[in-house]
């Protein structure tokens, strides 16, 4: 009988948009087969509990898809694992094979993933930061420093969608700001303070002040090339990728397994 303990494999993910690059590596736990193929009766009439067979390649695919959907999805992504192979860009394995008959503990597995975006679905940001205009605070202090005058209140935008436009651009759409084209330009502020962040601030629009911020984007951007424009469907922010080979799994930075926190924005 083979060991019944679990074993782990390292799954290297390659998106269809960049088939020659590994964008992330996951450690996935699988169960071993409890049946020794050399001694087991595998004839047509034999009845074997499927649990005894251990994890299949299809189970591995399901675990990868579940991880991406739960941990890398900000709400409007669809992940499809198209192929799994023991070699990089190798021949895909049949889904029905028992995983432990192919992979050992610590084996490398290569998976091709297709990511699509449902642009009709909007999702809440993973995190936002409050924006309080420095000019407002300064003006209040200078006007009447002895009073507790309230600063402007902002409503945080909780719906957005984004997609990759070619190899160079990420487009972010804020539908709550539809109809902004006739709004005074001095009441619209879009800033790119670092190559890993941007913020949007609109005052006196539809009776409210609005804000949206990404304090840390998934990948680096070229701040001087980033732009924004008012569309009938909302305000659109165009982020220029610093590296065309980057894959934006999410708009907000999400840490991969084993990745260390770093603030090396300028590298």
Secondary structure, DSSP 4 states (H G I P E B T S, - for coil): ----SEEEEEEEEEEGGGTT---EEEEEEEEPP-S-TTTS--STT----GGGG--BHHHHHHHHHHHHHHHT--SSEEEEEEEEESSTT-PPPPTTSBGGGT--TTEEEEEEEEEEE-TT--B--S-------HHHHHHHHHH-TTS-PPPPP-EEP--BEEEEETTTEEEEEEGGGTTGGGS-GGGEEEEEEETTEEEEEEEEETTEEEEEEESSBSS-B-GGG-EEEEETTEEEEEEEBSSTT---S-SB--PPTTPPP---TT-
